[in-house]
Amino acid sequence: MVRDAIHRALVDAVRGLGVDGELPDLELGRAKVPAHGDYASSAGMKLARVLRRRPDEIAGELSSKIVAPDGAFTAEAAGGYVNFRLTDDWLRRLVADVHPGYGARDLGHGERLQVEFGSINPTGPLHIGHGRGVTLGDSIARLLVFTGHSVHREYYVNSDNTQTRRFGASVYARLHDMEPPEGGYLGDYVKEVAEMARRDLPGIDREPEEVAEPRLRRYAMEKVIEQIRASVARLGVRYDEWFWEDSIWQSGLGKQAIDRLRESGHLRERDGALWFGEPDDEGEEEQRVVIRANGQPTYFASDLGYLLSRFEQRTFNRVIEVWAADHHGYVPRMKAAAAALGLDPEKLVIIIHQLVNLKEGAPRSGQKVKMSKRAGRFVTLDELIDRVGSDAVRYFYLLRSPDTTIEFDLELAVTQGNENPVYYAQYAHARLANVESAARERHANLPASADVSLLTQPWELDVARQLAFWPDVVEDSTRLLEPHRIPYYVHDLATSVHRFYHAGNAQSEHRVVVDDVTLTRARLELCRAARHTLKTALDLMGVSAPERM
């Protein structure tokens, strides 16, 4: 990609000034002010101490030494900065080179990765907060596949813990027309599951609780997983595996992990329970229960075995987990556990996302809704999809960095206007598809190849410039695991497309389809390149690219 070519040329010029050894970060990136160019580097300031010269002098000499391959860009100094501008001829050539899948790069070289996301307790439907994690994880997986990684999408089914036992007890209570126990689940869906169990498990209501509850628990969890599977499918999300927690103990991995930690001195007994901590740490504040005094394993105990399953048994090179903000404090503990098991904690990547609030007109209350499955008080993901559609759900979830709380504007999400970012992006794609159809109707015999030298208008070259930036966005989004960069790019590309289209509305000679068949073909080539790129970006977000609106 062109950013790499600029960086190589810049480094060659720096070496030409006699700078040897390791170079400082030359801070090459997109220019903040478009009038200054397309890319900029603070190389002059970065090298001032090394060369003992003024930054502006260094930048000036660098700009004179930089050699652009294929005439792709020009360089000029501005203070201590070197600014780079992509040339018109190179942008035109790029238009002819864009193809479906443009922007894909083999960054992963087949690296085996697991992306585990959306793994809530199977004790009720997904709510709108869960939907954010599902969308984020899926888009990360799409990006990784697009860039040459071998990706395994997994949902970890927490099937053996206090919450699932309370869920089973709640279903048992509803089966007998009783209120759920303290801390149980109150939603109407619990009654529905109980009635389904009455039908599907004949005689279950006559069995004693100690016999019926485990059966009801498993049945109820499987029904919830069926519902979750259907809900995420509406967002175009699929999993390669639904990994049940109890399989960790059935396979012996849980015991294997505990035995290993016991041998390494990371486990100690206290008050009848088994605790995890560093061997030389006598304090109790950083320790965590692994096995309770009653012999029951904790969440953490299962997670220890799950680490071995993924890194040793299934040999994933990296594991990427997407968690909600309420698990933030668990991150250091999991990293410490990985290290204690002899695994590389850097290979365990945990992404935390913040909460989702509904803004105005929220279903049921019209107010912000605090989510609680146990209290039966939540807005389900299915309700949100019913209200605004899957495209808007995915787009709005990805529109903000994971560390930012989302205020999901329901009214904006269904608005058919430019203020709605989903509509704005999809309308740009539909316009591009429409002009291609119009061209075929007007010109029966378009040239097979395009003379891209005819693309001379600034709004035409601005579209091409946005296309040049796309590989940068793909690489940065992948390396940083930040898919929210894609909707920002989509908005910029859509803006350039709309400007290109409106130029033809303002003056007919600037329309894509004109009497001159050669000029029409050149502009169609630009439309084709922009359409392919926009569709690829929307695909990575899991958002459709309609051809008509």
Secondary structure, DSSP 4 states (H G I P E B T S, - for coil): -HHHHHHHHHHHHHHHTT--SSPPP---EE-SSGGG-SEEE-HHHHHHHHHTS-HHHHHHHHHHH---GGG-EEEEEETTEEEEEE-HHHHHHHHHH--TTTT---SSTT-EEEEE-----SSS--BHHHHHHHHHHHHHHHHHHHTT-EEEEEEEE--SSHHHHHHHHHHHHHHTT-PPPTT---SHHHHHHHHHHHHHSTTGGGS-HHHHHHHHHHHHHHHHHHHHHHHHHTTT---SEEEETHHHHHTTHHHHHHHHHHHTT-EEEETTEEEE--TT---STT-EEEE-TTS-B-HHHHHHHHHHIIIIIS--SEEEEEEEGGGGGGHHHHHHHHHHTT--GGGEEEEEE--EEEESS-TTTSS----BTTTTB--BHHHHHHHH-HHHHHHHHHSS-TTS-EEEEHHHHT--STTSHHHHHHHHHHHHHHHHHHHHHH-SS--SS--GGG--SHHHHHHHHHHHHHHHHHHHHHHHT-TTHHHHHHHHHHHHHHHHHHHHHHSGGGSSS-S-HHHHHHHHHHHHHHHHHHHHHHHHHT----S--
